[in-house]
């Protein structure tokens, strides 16, 4: 038997670190034009820390 999710699990809660969803565009040699993709970066992500 499946358990029900706790009440309020789907509501916005304060003081929780969240990442970002961004759209990037890149040149694709496969299809011959620019493509778009959505990426998720976790909380605290910085390109210079990779």
PQR file with spaces between the fields and no chain letter, atoms N, CA, C, O and H, PARSE charges and radii, in Angstrom:
ATOM       1  N    UNK     1       0.835   -1.181    0.000 -0.4000 1.5000
ATOM       2  CA   UNK     1       0.000    0.000    0.000 -0.0000 2.0000
ATOM       3  C    UNK     1       0.884    1.249    0.000  0.5500 1.7000
ATOM       4  O    UNK     1       1.867    1.320    0.738 -0.5500 1.4000
ATOM       5  N    UNK     2       0.539    2.208   -0.809 -0.4000 1.5000
ATOM       6  CA   UNK     2       1.299    3.454   -0.885 -0.0000 2.0000
ATOM       7  C    UNK     2       0.895    4.399    0.227  0.5500 1.7000
ATOM       8  O    UNK     2      -0.276    4.496    0.591 -0.5500 1.4000
ATOM       9  H    UNK     2      -0.259    2.151   -1.409  0.4000 1.0000
ATOM      10  N    UNK     3       1.894    5.096    0.761 -0.4000 1.5000
ATOM      11  CA   UNK     3       1.610    6.102    1.770 -0.0000 2.0000
ATOM      12  C    UNK     3       1.312    7.427    1.090  0.5500 1.7000
ATOM      13  O    UNK     3       1.830    7.707    0.009 -0.5500 1.4000
ATOM      14  H    UNK     3       2.846    5.016    0.465  0.4000 1.0000
ATOM      15  N    UNK     4       0.482    8.235    1.717 -0.4000 1.5000
ATOM      16  CA   UNK     4       0.180    9.557    1.189 -0.0000 2.0000
ATOM      17  C    UNK     4       1.305   10.511    1.552  0.5500 1.7000
ATOM      18  O    UNK     4       1.930   10.374    2.603 -0.5500 1.4000
ATOM      19  H    UNK     4       0.060    8.008    2.595  0.4000 1.0000
ATOM      20  N    UNK     5       1.557   11.466    0.688 -0.4000 1.5000
ATOM      21  CA   UNK     5       2.557   12.492    0.976 -0.0000 2.0000
ATOM      22  C    UNK     5       2.052   13.359    2.126  0.5500 1.7000
ATOM      23  O    UNK     5       0.847   13.562    2.274 -0.5500 1.4000
ATOM      24  H    UNK     5       1.049   11.577   -0.166  0.4000 1.0000
ATOM      25  N    UNK     6       2.979   13.869    2.940 -0.4000 1.5000
ATOM      26  CA   UNK     6       2.536   14.710    4.056 -0.0000 2.0000
ATOM      27  C    UNK     6       1.857   15.986    3.562  0.5500 1.7000
ATOM      28  O    UNK     6       2.186   16.499    2.493 -0.5500 1.4000
ATOM      29  H    UNK     6       3.958   13.704    2.819  0.4000 1.0000
ATOM      30  N    UNK     7       0.921   16.484    4.339 -0.4000 1.5000
ATOM      31  CA   UNK     7       0.213   17.711    3.984 -0.0000 2.0000
ATOM      32  C    UNK     7       1.202   18.854    3.843  0.5500 1.7000
ATOM      33  O    UNK     7       2.097   19.012    4.673 -0.5500 1.4000
ATOM      34  H    UNK     7       0.654   16.067    5.208  0.4000 1.0000
ATOM      35  N    UNK     8       1.042   19.649    2.797 -0.4000 1.5000
ATOM      36  CA   UNK     8       1.889   20.817    2.583 -0.0000 2.0000
ATOM      37  C    UNK     8       3.189   20.539    1.858  0.5500 1.7000
ATOM      38  O    UNK     8       3.996   21.453    1.690 -0.5500 1.4000
ATOM      39  H    UNK     8       0.315   19.521    2.123  0.4000 1.0000
ATOM      40  N    UNK     9       3.425   19.301    1.418 -0.4000 1.5000
ATOM      41  CA   UNK     9       4.686   18.971    0.748 -0.0000 2.0000
ATOM      42  C    UNK     9       4.891   19.783   -0.533  0.5500 1.7000
ATOM      43  O    UNK     9       6.028   20.004   -0.951 -0.5500 1.4000
ATOM      44  H    UNK     9       2.770   18.558    1.555  0.4000 1.0000
ATOM      45  N    UNK    10       3.821   20.218   -1.144 -0.4000 1.5000
ATOM      46  CA   UNK    10       3.894   20.906   -2.426 -0.0000 2.0000
ATOM      47  C    UNK    10       3.761   22.421   -2.312  0.5500 1.7000
ATOM      48  O    UNK    10       3.554   23.101   -3.317 -0.5500 1.4000
ATOM      49  H    UNK    10       2.898   20.038   -0.805  0.4000 1.0000
ATOM      50  N    UNK    11       3.875   22.950   -1.110 -0.4000 1.5000
ATOM      51  CA   UNK    11       3.769   24.390   -0.907 -0.0000 2.0000
ATOM      52  C    UNK    11       5.151   25.003   -0.763  0.5500 1.7000
ATOM      53  O    UNK    11       6.091   24.361   -0.297 -0.5500 1.4000
ATOM      54  H    UNK    11       4.043   22.398   -0.293  0.4000 1.0000
ATOM      55  N    UNK    12       5.252   26.263   -1.175 -0.4000 1.5000
ATOM      56  CA   UNK    12       6.502   27.003   -1.065 -0.0000 2.0000
ATOM      57  C    UNK    12       6.848   27.192    0.413  0.5500 1.7000
ATOM      58  O    UNK    12       6.014   27.631    1.205 -0.5500 1.4000
ATOM      59  H    UNK    12       4.488   26.785   -1.554  0.4000 1.0000
ATOM      60  N    UNK    13       8.087   26.857    0.773 -0.4000 1.5000
ATOM      61  CA   UNK    13       8.537   27.032    2.150 -0.0000 2.0000
ATOM      62  C    UNK    13       9.722   27.990    2.155  0.5500 1.7000
ATOM      63  O    UNK    13      10.590   27.926    1.285 -0.5500 1.4000
ATOM      64  H    UNK    13       8.765   26.500    0.130  0.4000 1.0000
ATOM      65  N    UNK    14       9.745   28.863    3.129 -0.4000 1.5000
ATOM      66  CA   UNK    14      10.827   29.835    3.273 -0.0000 2.0000
ATOM      67  C    UNK    14      12.091   29.144    3.779  0.5500 1.7000
ATOM      68  O    UNK    14      12.038   28.050    4.342 -0.5500 1.4000
ATOM      69  H    UNK    14       9.040   28.915    3.836  0.4000 1.0000
ATOM      70  N    UNK    15      13.218   29.801    3.567 -0.4000 1.5000
ATOM      71  CA   UNK    15      14.520   29.393    4.122 -0.0000 2.0000
ATOM      72  C    UNK    15      14.996   28.033    3.620  0.5500 1.7000
ATOM      73  O    UNK    15      15.663   27.297    4.347 -0.5500 1.4000
ATOM      74  H    UNK    15      13.261   30.689    3.110  0.4000 1.0000
ATOM      75  N    UNK    16      14.652   27.705    2.382 -0.4000 1.5000
ATOM      76  CA   UNK    16      15.159   26.484    1.759 -0.0000 2.0000
ATOM      77  C    UNK    16      15.943   26.913    0.529  0.5500 1.7000
ATOM      78  O    UNK    16      15.428   27.629   -0.330 -0.5500 1.4000
ATOM      79  H    UNK    16      14.111   28.303    1.792  0.4000 1.0000
ATOM      80  N    UNK    17      17.190   26.470    0.452 -0.4000 1.5000
ATOM      81  CA   UNK    17      18.021   26.828   -0.697 -0.0000 2.0000
ATOM      82  C    UNK    17      17.436   26.215   -1.962  0.5500 1.7000
ATOM      83  O    UNK    17      17.048   25.047   -1.983 -0.5500 1.4000
ATOM      84  H    UNK    17      17.609   25.888    1.150  0.4000 1.0000
ATOM      85  N    UNK    18      17.379   27.021   -3.014 -0.4000 1.5000
ATOM      86  CA   UNK    18      16.842   26.552   -4.283 -0.0000 2.0000
ATOM      87  C    UNK    18      17.823   26.849   -5.404  0.5500 1.7000
ATOM      88  O    UNK    18      18.577   27.820   -5.347 -0.5500 1.4000
ATOM      89  H    UNK    18      17.694   27.970   -2.998  0.4000 1.0000
ATOM      90  N    UNK    19      17.804   26.019   -6.399 -0.4000 1.5000
ATOM      91  CA   UNK    19      18.629   26.240   -7.572 -0.0000 2.0000
ATOM      92  C    UNK    19      17.898   27.096   -8.580  0.5500 1.7000
ATOM      93  O    UNK    19      16.856   27.682   -8.288 -0.5500 1.4000
ATOM      94  H    UNK    19      17.192   25.229   -6.445  0.4000 1.0000
ATOM      95  N    UNK    20      18.470   27.158   -9.782 -0.4000 1.5000
ATOM      96  CA   UNK    20      17.867   27.957  -10.849 -0.0000 2.0000
ATOM      97  C    UNK    20      17.655   27.086  -12.079  0.5500 1.7000
ATOM      98  O    UNK    20      18.405   26.142  -12.327 -0.5500 1.4000
ATOM      99  H    UNK    20      19.317   26.682  -10.019  0.4000 1.0000
ATOM     100  N    UNK    21      16.631   27.418  -12.835 -0.4000 1.5000
ATOM     101  CA   UNK    21      16.414   26.806  -14.147 -0.0000 2.0000
ATOM     102  C    UNK    21      16.650   27.916  -15.160  0.5500 1.7000
ATOM     103  O    UNK    21      16.008   28.965  -15.116 -0.5500 1.4000
ATOM     104  H    UNK    21      16.022   28.185  -12.633  0.4000 1.0000
ATOM     105  N    UNK    22      17.582   27.666  -16.071 -0.4000 1.5000
ATOM     106  CA   UNK    22      17.928   28.672  -17.074 -0.0000 2.0000
ATOM     107  C    UNK    22      17.867   28.068  -18.470  0.5500 1.7000
ATOM     108  O    UNK    22      18.038   26.861  -18.644 -0.5500 1.4000
ATOM     109  H    UNK    22      18.104   26.814  -16.107  0.4000 1.0000
ATOM     110  N    UNK    23      17.624   28.908  -19.450 -0.4000 1.5000
ATOM     111  CA   UNK    23      17.661   28.480  -20.838 -0.0000 2.0000
ATOM     112  C    UNK    23      18.983   28.929  -21.448  0.5500 1.7000
ATOM     113  O    UNK    23      19.359   30.097  -21.350 -0.5500 1.4000
ATOM     114  H    UNK    23      17.485   29.888  -19.309  0.4000 1.0000
ATOM     115  N    UNK    24      19.679   27.998  -22.074 -0.4000 1.5000
ATOM     116  CA   UNK    24      20.932   28.313  -22.752 -0.0000 2.0000
ATOM     117  C    UNK    24      20.766   28.013  -24.234  0.5500 1.7000
ATOM     118  O    UNK    24      19.918   27.212  -24.626 -0.5500 1.4000
ATOM     119  H    UNK    24      19.374   27.049  -22.154  0.4000 1.0000
ATOM     120  N    UNK    25      21.573   28.653  -25.038 -0.4000 1.5000
ATOM     121  CA   UNK    25      21.541   28.431  -26.486 -0.0000 2.0000
ATOM     122  C    UNK    25      22.932   28.008  -26.921  0.5500 1.7000
ATOM     123  O    UNK    25      23.929   28.575  -26.474 -0.5500 1.4000
ATOM     124  H    UNK    25      22.262   29.304  -24.719  0.4000 1.0000
ATOM     125  N    UNK    26      22.999   27.013  -27.792 -0.4000 1.5000
ATOM     126  CA   UNK    26      24.292   26.508  -28.248 -0.0000 2.0000
ATOM     127  C    UNK    26      24.211   26.151  -29.730  0.5500 1.7000
ATOM     128  O    UNK    26      23.142   25.837  -30.254 -0.5500 1.4000
ATOM     129  H    UNK    26      22.189   26.552  -28.155  0.4000 1.0000
ATOM     130  N    UNK    27      25.352   26.206  -30.385 -0.4000 1.5000
ATOM     131  CA   UNK    27      25.435   25.855  -31.805 -0.0000 2.0000
ATOM     132  C    UNK    27      25.502   24.338  -31.936  0.5500 1.7000
ATOM     133  O    UNK    27      26.348   23.696  -31.313 -0.5500 1.4000
ATOM     134  H    UNK    27      26.221   26.461  -29.960  0.4000 1.0000
ATOM     135  N    UNK    28      24.625   23.772  -32.734 -0.4000 1.5000
ATOM     136  CA   UNK    28      24.604   22.324  -32.941 -0.0000 2.0000
ATOM     137  C    UNK    28      25.091   22.003  -34.344  0.5500 1.7000
ATOM     138  O    UNK    28      24.490   22.427  -35.331 -0.5500 1.4000
ATOM     139  H    UNK    28      23.938   24.293  -33.240  0.4000 1.0000
ATOM     140  N    UNK    29      26.189   21.247  -34.428 -0.4000 1.5000
ATOM     141  CA   UNK    29      26.691   20.813  -35.732 -0.0000 2.0000
ATOM     142  C    UNK    29      25.798   19.724  -36.322  0.5500 1.7000
ATOM     143  O    UNK    29      25.740   19.559  -37.541 -0.5500 1.4000
ATOM     144  H    UNK    29      26.677   20.902  -33.626  0.4000 1.0000
ATOM     145  N    UNK    30      25.109   18.986  -35.468 -0.4000 1.5000
ATOM     146  CA   UNK    30      24.261   17.881  -35.925 -0.0000 2.0000
ATOM     147  C    UNK    30      23.090   18.381  -36.759  0.5500 1.7000
ATOM     148  O    UNK    30      22.827   17.845  -37.836 -0.5500 1.4000
ATOM     149  H    UNK    30      25.156   19.119  -34.478  0.4000 1.0000
ATOM     150  N    UNK    31      22.385   19.401  -36.279 -0.4000 1.5000
ATOM     151  CA   UNK    31      21.225   19.906  -37.010 -0.0000 2.0000
ATOM     152  C    UNK    31      21.545   21.155  -37.819  0.5500 1.7000
ATOM     153  O    UNK    31      20.731   21.595  -38.631 -0.5500 1.4000
ATOM     154  H    UNK    31      22.599   19.836  -35.405  0.4000 1.0000
ATOM     155  N    UNK    32      22.713   21.723  -37.606 -0.4000 1.5000
ATOM     156  CA   UNK    32      23.154   22.852  -38.419 -0.0000 2.0000
ATOM     157  C    UNK    32      22.617   24.213  -38.019  0.5500 1.7000
ATOM     158  O    UNK    32      22.684   25.155  -38.809 -0.5500 1.4000
ATOM     159  H    UNK    32      23.375   21.366  -36.946  0.4000 1.0000
ATOM     160  N    UNK    33      22.090   24.338  -36.819 -0.4000 1.5000
ATOM     161  CA   UNK    33      21.645   25.655  -36.353 -0.0000 2.0000
ATOM     162  C    UNK    33      21.740   25.718  -34.827  0.5500 1.7000
ATOM     163  O    UNK    33      22.170   24.760  -34.183 -0.5500 1.4000
ATOM     164  H    UNK    33      22.035   23.573  -36.177  0.4000 1.0000
ATOM     165  N    UNK    34      21.339   26.841  -34.266 -0.4000 1.5000
ATOM     166  CA   UNK    34      21.388   26.996  -32.824 -0.0000 2.0000
ATOM     167  C    UNK    34      20.233   26.243  -32.171  0.5500 1.7000
ATOM     168  O    UNK    34      19.127   26.187  -32.708 -0.5500 1.4000
ATOM     169  H    UNK    34      20.990   27.618  -34.789  0.4000 1.0000
ATOM     170  N    UNK    35      20.509   25.668  -31.011 -0.4000 1.5000
ATOM     171  CA   UNK    35      19.501   24.932  -30.250 -0.0000 2.0000
ATOM     172  C    UNK    35      19.374   25.558  -28.874  0.5500 1.7000
ATOM     173  O    UNK    35      20.288   26.236  -28.405 -0.5500 1.4000
ATOM     174  H    UNK    35      21.408   25.713  -30.575  0.4000 1.0000
ATOM     175  N    UNK    36      18.248   25.331  -28.233 -0.4000 1.5000
ATOM     176  CA   UNK    36      18.040   25.801  -26.871 -0.0000 2.0000
ATOM     177  C    UNK    36      17.881   24.595  -25.951  0.5500 1.7000
ATOM     178  O    UNK    36      17.364   23.550  -26.344 -0.5500 1.4000
ATOM     179  H    UNK    36      17.506   24.780  -28.614  0.4000 1.0000
ATOM     180  N    UNK    37      18.338   24.773  -24.725 -0.4000 1.5000
ATOM     181  CA   UNK    37      18.191   23.725  -23.719 -0.0000 2.0000
ATOM     182  C    UNK    37      17.953   24.380  -22.372  0.5500 1.7000
ATOM     183  O    UNK    37      18.474   25.460  -22.094 -0.5500 1.4000
ATOM     184  H    UNK    37      18.758   25.623  -24.406  0.4000 1.0000
ATOM     185  N    UNK    38      17.166   23.723  -21.542 -0.4000 1.5000
ATOM     186  CA   UNK    38      16.951   24.213  -20.182 -0.0000 2.0000
ATOM     187  C    UNK    38      17.873   23.425  -19.263  0.5500 1.7000
ATOM     188  O    UNK    38      17.960   22.200  -19.354 -0.5500 1.4000
ATOM     189  H    UNK    38      16.742   22.846  -21.768  0.4000 1.0000
ATOM     190  N    UNK    39      18.564   24.144  -18.373 -0.4000 1.5000
ATOM     191  CA   UNK    39      19.457   23.482  -17.434 -0.0000 2.0000
ATOM     192  C    UNK    39      19.100   23.892  -16.006  0.5500 1.7000
ATOM     193  O    UNK    39      18.621   24.998  -15.756 -0.5500 1.4000
ATOM     194  H    UNK    39      18.493   25.138  -18.300  0.4000 1.0000
ATOM     195  N    UNK    40      19.344   22.982  -15.093 -0.4000 1.5000
ATOM     196  CA   UNK    40      19.133   23.250  -13.675 -0.0000 2.0000
ATOM     197  C    UNK    40      20.493   23.356  -13.022  0.5500 1.7000
ATOM     198  O    UNK    40      21.332   22.468  -13.172 -0.5500 1.4000
ATOM     199  H    UNK    40      19.733   22.083  -15.296  0.4000 1.0000
ATOM     200  N    UNK    41      20.716   24.446  -12.293 -0.4000 1.5000
ATOM     201  CA   UNK    41      21.934   24.565  -11.505 -0.0000 2.0000
ATOM     202  C    UNK    41      21.536   24.542  -10.032  0.5500 1.7000
ATOM     203  O    UNK    41      20.594   25.229   -9.636 -0.5500 1.4000
ATOM     204  H    UNK    41      20.035   25.168  -12.171  0.4000 1.0000
ATOM     205  N    UNK    42      22.235   23.767   -9.226 -0.4000 1.5000
ATOM     206  CA   UNK    42      21.877   23.624   -7.822 -0.0000 2.0000
ATOM     207  C    UNK    42      22.170   24.889   -7.028  0.5500 1.7000
ATOM     208  O    UNK    42      22.896   25.761   -7.505 -0.5500 1.4000
ATOM     209  H    UNK    42      23.000   23.209   -9.548  0.4000 1.0000
ATOM     210  N    UNK    43      21.618   25.002   -5.827 -0.4000 1.5000
ATOM     211  CA   UNK    43      21.882   26.173   -4.987 -0.0000 2.0000
ATOM     212  C    UNK    43      23.381   26.329   -4.738  0.5500 1.7000
ATOM     213  O    UNK    43      24.071   25.352   -4.450 -0.5500 1.4000
ATOM     214  H    UNK    43      21.028   24.293   -5.440  0.4000 1.0000
ATOM     215  N    UNK    44      23.877   27.551   -4.847 -0.4000 1.5000
ATOM     216  CA   UNK    44      25.286   27.812   -4.605 -0.0000 2.0000
ATOM     217  C    UNK    44      26.192   27.534   -5.778  0.5500 1.7000
ATOM     218  O    UNK    44      27.406   27.709   -5.671 -0.5500 1.4000
ATOM     219  H    UNK    44      23.315   28.345   -5.081  0.4000 1.0000
ATOM     220  N    UNK    45      25.636   27.105   -6.902 -0.4000 1.5000
ATOM     221  CA   UNK    45      26.456   26.799   -8.075 -0.0000 2.0000
ATOM     222  C    UNK    45      27.101   28.057   -8.627  0.5500 1.7000
ATOM     223  O    UNK    45      26.457   29.101   -8.725 -0.5500 1.4000
ATOM     224  H    UNK    45      24.650   26.963   -6.989  0.4000 1.0000
ATOM     225  N    UNK    46      28.378   27.956   -8.987 -0.4000 1.5000
ATOM     226  CA   UNK    46      29.084   29.035   -9.658 -0.0000 2.0000
ATOM     227  C    UNK    46      30.031   28.408  -10.677  0.5500 1.7000
ATOM     228  O    UNK    46      30.759   27.469  -10.357 -0.5500 1.4000
ATOM     229  H    UNK    46      28.901   27.107   -8.907  0.4000 1.0000
ATOM     230  N    UNK    47      30.021   28.925  -11.898 -0.4000 1.5000
ATOM     231  CA   UNK    47      30.864   28.362  -12.950 -0.0000 2.0000
ATOM     232  C    UNK    47      32.329   28.318  -12.558  0.5500 1.7000
ATOM     233  O    UNK    47      33.028   27.362  -12.893 -0.5500 1.4000
ATOM     234  H    UNK    47      29.429   29.688  -12.158  0.4000 1.0000
ATOM     235  N    UNK    48      32.804   29.330  -11.859 -0.4000 1.5000
ATOM     236  CA   UNK    48      34.224   29.369  -11.505 -0.0000 2.0000
ATOM     237  C    UNK    48      34.576   28.389  -10.389  0.5500 1.7000
ATOM     238  O    UNK    48      35.755   28.246  -10.063 -0.5500 1.4000
ATOM     239  H    UNK    48      32.236   30.107  -11.587  0.4000 1.0000
ATOM     240  N    UNK    49      33.607   27.719   -9.799 -0.4000 1.5000
ATOM     241  CA   UNK    49      33.881   26.715   -8.758 -0.0000 2.0000
ATOM     242  C    UNK    49      33.769   25.279   -9.275  0.5500 1.7000
ATOM     243  O    UNK    49      33.786   24.331   -8.489 -0.5500 1.4000
ATOM     244  H    UNK    49      32.650   27.836  -10.064  0.4000 1.0000
ATOM     245  N    UNK    50      33.656   25.121  -10.590 -0.4000 1.5000
ATOM     246  CA   UNK    50      33.469   23.796  -11.167 -0.0000 2.0000
ATOM     247  C    UNK    50      34.772   23.055  -11.187  0.5500 1.7000
ATOM     248  O    UNK    50      34.824   21.911  -11.638 -0.5500 1.4000
ATOM     249  H    UNK    50      33.642   25.890  -11.229  0.4000 1.0000
